[in-house]
Amino acid sequence: MFWYEDEIRRLEKEGSKIGYQPETVFYGSSSIRLWDSLHNDFKALKPVNLGFGGSTLAACVWYFERVMTPYHPKKLVVYAGDNDLGDGRHPEEIFIFFQQLVARTAKRFGGIPCYFVSLKPSISRHHMLDQYKFTNMIIEKEIKGYNNNWHFIDIYNKMVDSNGYPQKQYFLDDGLHLSKSGYQVWKQVIGNYINTNP
């Protein structure tokens, strides 16, 4: 995990730059980190962006206590797992990392509302879409079984066309990272879900 060290140090400094106590933590991979409009998109939630580049769900678990030290949020939004699959891990491994994240979150923050954003369907990883769908399915099923403070937000099905293929306008030229249109979809889907399930 040492290759994330610079990014984690950046996040540790982030807390001292914020002029308010964040109420909603957005945590995860570069899909969170590169969300330049996140603060404005969710201004009412008083967010902080704690995404770090290339992050896996495994890394989110590993660094959880260290990154979260200064924060006492009312909500947690997580997007990670995409890069785990890209690195060759299996859906079942990601499921275990998710369970570990749930345990660490409960220990640190108690029963605050937590939202897991489904893995997105990337053009550059279209050959792995079945793995993405299976990962989403087993995590969603787990969350429904909890019947507690965890929620599953499905953005996957909002980003594919009628044939199940990722829609090009939602991605940058690399076919992996989100375009402005992609972030607009995320803003709408995530915002609507949180407003309906506070």
C-alpha positions as CSV (number, residue, x, y, z in Angstrom):
1,M,0.0,0.0,0.0
2,F,3.0,2.3,0.2
3,W,2.4,3.7,-3.3
4,Y,-0.6,5.6,-1.9
5,E,1.5,7.4,0.7
6,D,1.7,10.8,-1.0
7,E,-2.0,10.8,-1.6
8,I,-2.8,9.9,2.0
9,R,-0.5,12.7,3.2
10,R,-2.4,15.1,0.9
11,L,-5.7,14.0,2.5
12,E,-4.3,14.4,6.0
13,K,-3.5,18.0,5.1
14,E,-7.0,18.5,3.6
15,G,-8.7,18.7,7.0
16,S,-6.7,21.7,8.0
17,K,-7.7,23.6,4.9
18,I,-11.5,23.3,5.4
19,G,-13.2,26.3,7.0
20,Y,-16.1,24.2,8.4
21,Q,-16.8,20.9,10.0
22,P,-17.8,18.6,7.1
23,E,-21.1,16.7,7.6
24,T,-20.7,14.3,4.6
25,V,-17.5,12.5,3.7
26,F,-17.1,11.3,0.1
27,Y,-14.5,8.6,0.2
28,G,-13.0,6.4,-2.5
29,S,-11.0,6.3,-5.7
30,S,-10.3,8.8,-8.5
31,S,-13.9,8.9,-9.5
32,I,-14.4,10.8,-6.2
33,R,-11.0,12.6,-6.2
34,L,-11.6,14.1,-9.7
35,W,-15.1,15.3,-8.9
36,D,-14.2,19.0,-9.2
37,S,-17.8,20.2,-8.7
38,L,-18.5,18.0,-5.7
39,H,-18.5,20.8,-3.2
40,N,-21.0,22.8,-5.2
41,D,-23.1,19.8,-6.3
42,F,-23.7,18.8,-2.6
43,K,-23.3,22.2,-0.9
44,A,-26.2,21.5,1.4
45,L,-24.5,18.4,2.7
46,K,-21.4,20.3,3.7
47,P,-19.1,17.7,2.0
48,V,-15.4,16.9,2.0
49,N,-13.7,15.1,-0.8
50,L,-11.5,12.3,0.5
51,G,-10.9,10.5,-2.8
52,F,-7.4,9.4,-3.6
53,G,-6.1,8.4,-7.1
54,G,-6.0,4.8,-8.1
55,S,-7.5,3.7,-4.8
56,T,-8.9,0.2,-4.4
57,L,-11.5,-0.8,-1.9
58,A,-8.7,-2.7,-0.1
59,A,-6.8,0.6,0.2
60,C,-9.8,2.4,1.5
61,V,-10.1,-0.2,4.3
62,W,-6.3,-0.1,5.0
63,Y,-6.2,3.7,5.4
64,F,-9.6,4.3,6.9
65,E,-8.7,5.2,10.5
66,R,-5.8,7.4,9.3
67,V,-7.8,9.4,6.8
68,M,-10.9,9.7,9.0
69,T,-9.1,10.9,12.1
70,P,-10.2,14.6,12.0
71,Y,-13.8,13.9,10.9
72,H,-17.1,13.4,12.7
73,P,-19.5,13.2,9.7
74,K,-23.3,12.7,9.7
75,K,-23.1,10.8,6.4
76,L,-20.5,8.7,4.5
77,V,-20.6,8.1,0.7
78,V,-18.2,5.5,-0.7
79,Y,-17.1,4.7,-4.2
80,A,-14.4,2.0,-4.6
81,G,-13.9,-1.5,-5.9
82,D,-13.5,-0.6,-9.6
83,N,-9.7,-0.6,-9.4
84,D,-9.7,-3.9,-7.4
85,L,-11.3,-5.6,-10.4
86,G,-8.9,-3.8,-12.8
87,D,-6.0,-5.1,-10.7
88,G,-7.2,-8.7,-11.2
89,R,-9.0,-9.3,-7.9
90,H,-12.2,-11.4,-7.8
91,P,-15.7,-10.1,-6.9
92,E,-15.6,-12.3,-3.8
93,E,-12.4,-10.5,-2.6
94,I,-14.1,-7.1,-3.1
95,F,-17.1,-8.4,-1.1
96,I,-14.8,-9.2,1.8
97,F,-13.1,-5.8,1.6
98,F,-16.6,-4.3,1.7
99,Q,-17.5,-6.2,4.9
100,Q,-14.3,-5.0,6.5
101,L,-15.2,-1.4,5.6
102,V,-18.6,-1.8,7.1
103,A,-17.0,-3.0,10.4
104,R,-14.5,-0.2,10.5
105,T,-17.2,2.4,9.8
106,A,-19.4,1.1,12.6
107,K,-16.5,1.2,15.0
108,R,-15.5,4.7,14.0
109,F,-18.8,6.4,13.3
110,G,-21.5,4.2,14.8
111,G,-24.8,4.0,12.9
112,I,-24.6,7.1,10.7
113,P,-26.2,6.7,7.2
114,C,-23.7,5.2,4.8
115,Y,-24.1,5.0,1.0
116,F,-22.2,2.6,-1.2
117,V,-22.2,3.7,-4.9
118,S,-22.3,0.8,-7.3
119,L,-19.3,0.1,-9.5
120,K,-19.6,2.0,-12.7
121,P,-19.5,0.4,-16.2
122,S,-16.3,1.7,-17.9
123,I,-15.7,1.5,-21.6
124,S,-12.1,0.6,-21.1
125,R,-13.1,-2.4,-19.0
126,H,-16.2,-3.5,-21.0
127,H,-14.7,-7.0,-21.2
128,M,-15.2,-7.2,-17.4
129,L,-18.7,-6.0,-17.2
130,D,-20.1,-9.3,-16.0
131,Q,-17.7,-9.1,-13.1
132,Y,-18.8,-5.6,-12.3
133,K,-22.5,-6.6,-12.4
134,F,-21.8,-9.7,-10.1
135,T,-19.8,-7.5,-7.6
136,N,-22.6,-5.0,-7.5
137,M,-25.2,-7.8,-7.1
138,I,-23.5,-9.5,-4.1
139,I,-22.8,-6.2,-2.3
140,E,-26.3,-4.9,-2.9
141,K,-27.7,-8.2,-1.5
142,E,-25.5,-7.9,1.5
143,I,-26.6,-4.3,2.2
144,K,-30.3,-5.3,1.9
145,G,-29.7,-8.1,4.4
146,Y,-28.3,-5.6,6.9
147,N,-31.6,-3.7,7.1
148,N,-29.7,-0.9,8.9
149,N,-27.8,2.3,8.1
150,W,-26.2,1.1,4.8
151,H,-27.7,2.0,1.4
152,F,-26.8,0.8,-2.1
153,I,-26.9,3.5,-4.9
154,D,-27.2,2.0,-8.4
155,I,-25.4,4.2,-10.9
156,Y,-24.4,1.3,-13.2
157,N,-27.8,1.0,-14.9
158,K,-28.0,4.8,-15.4
159,M,-24.8,4.7,-17.4
160,V,-25.4,2.0,-20.0
161,D,-27.5,2.0,-23.1
162,S,-30.4,-0.3,-24.1
163,N,-27.8,-3.0,-25.1
164,G,-26.0,-2.8,-21.7
165,Y,-23.0,-1.0,-23.1
166,P,-21.4,2.0,-21.3
167,Q,-22.6,5.3,-22.9
168,K,-19.6,7.2,-24.4
169,Q,-20.7,10.7,-23.4
170,Y,-20.3,9.8,-19.7
171,F,-16.5,9.2,-20.1
172,L,-13.3,11.0,-21.0
173,D,-11.3,9.8,-23.9
174,D,-9.5,7.2,-21.7
175,G,-12.9,5.4,-21.4
176,L,-12.3,5.1,-17.7
177,H,-12.7,8.4,-15.9
178,L,-16.0,10.4,-15.9
179,S,-16.8,13.3,-18.1
180,K,-18.8,16.4,-17.0
181,S,-21.9,14.6,-18.3
182,G,-21.0,11.5,-16.3
183,Y,-20.7,13.6,-13.1
184,Q,-24.0,15.2,-13.8
185,V,-25.6,11.7,-13.8
186,W,-23.8,10.9,-10.5
187,K,-24.9,14.2,-9.0
188,Q,-28.6,13.5,-9.9
189,V,-28.7,9.8,-8.9
190,I,-26.7,10.2,-5.7
191,G,-28.3,13.4,-4.7
192,N,-31.8,12.1,-5.3
193,Y,-31.1,9.0,-3.4
194,I,-29.7,10.7,-0.3
195,N,-32.6,13.2,-0.3
196,T,-35.0,10.4,-0.4
197,N,-33.1,8.2,2.1
198,P,-31.5,10.7,4.5
